[in-house]
């Protein structure tokens, strides 16, 4: 059964547009190539996300890779604000998945520096059911330990998760950890694959069995009360009139109590329900 959607962040939920960000610093194409090779294309870039080395140590390593670009590298590294930009679809997609009954998590390679200086693009993290960032756990994808940390922290079963990432190596790590995986190429394609996997594996709402049974029982009682009220309305005896008043009152009160129950169940599970008027909003 598929219960959980696990997202990568960079180039899935936010645009990691390092090239246009670098170009803002008035550099030539040749300089851009040198700086890219010294930073984002160098293995040391991954150490920013690991959160073990200090930011100063990493900066010195970048500079050592291209000493002639030192001033530009330092200028770029000074402030990452604008390096990440949230996609227009991100918040609406998360809300829609949660509304459909999925738990939504993030598992991402992310640095303290990016979180601190690009929080405007990452604040949706607070709306998730949970997340693991590499800088917090000192592990990076596709290392097996980071996937296991996600499962352990949130008590997830890998076979109940769909993992979405834009990098093949991370997808392979997710597969090795036991998750269903989707290589991200766009929202439409990903949604089609989610539907396909969910149909093959089955889908279970995160509402408890007791909550679903209670809702069905309430619905059945309401139907029976309406039928009883309709029948009693045609019986002209004192007892029937008394029962008519009782069933009529119950048919008015029980739907209200049911609405309140569904609303409370939604609040306790952190999900939108039909009892929440925001359920009917058209989220952008």
Buried (B, 14 or more C-beta within 10 A) or exposed (E): EBBBBBBBBBBBBBBBBBEEBBBEBEBEEEBBEBBBEBBBEBEBBBBBBBBEBEBEEBBEBBBEBBEEBBEBBEEBBEEBBBBBBBBEEBBBBBBBBBBBBBBBBBBBBBBBBBBEBBEEBBEBBEEBBBBBBBBEBEBBBBBEEBBBBBBEEBEBEBEBBBBBBBBEEBBBBBBEBBBBBBBBEEBEEBBEBBEEBBEEBEBEBBBEEEBEEBBEEBEEBBEEBBEBBEEBEEEEEEEEEEBBEBBBEBBEEBBEEBBEBBBEBBEEBEBBBEBBEEEEEEEE
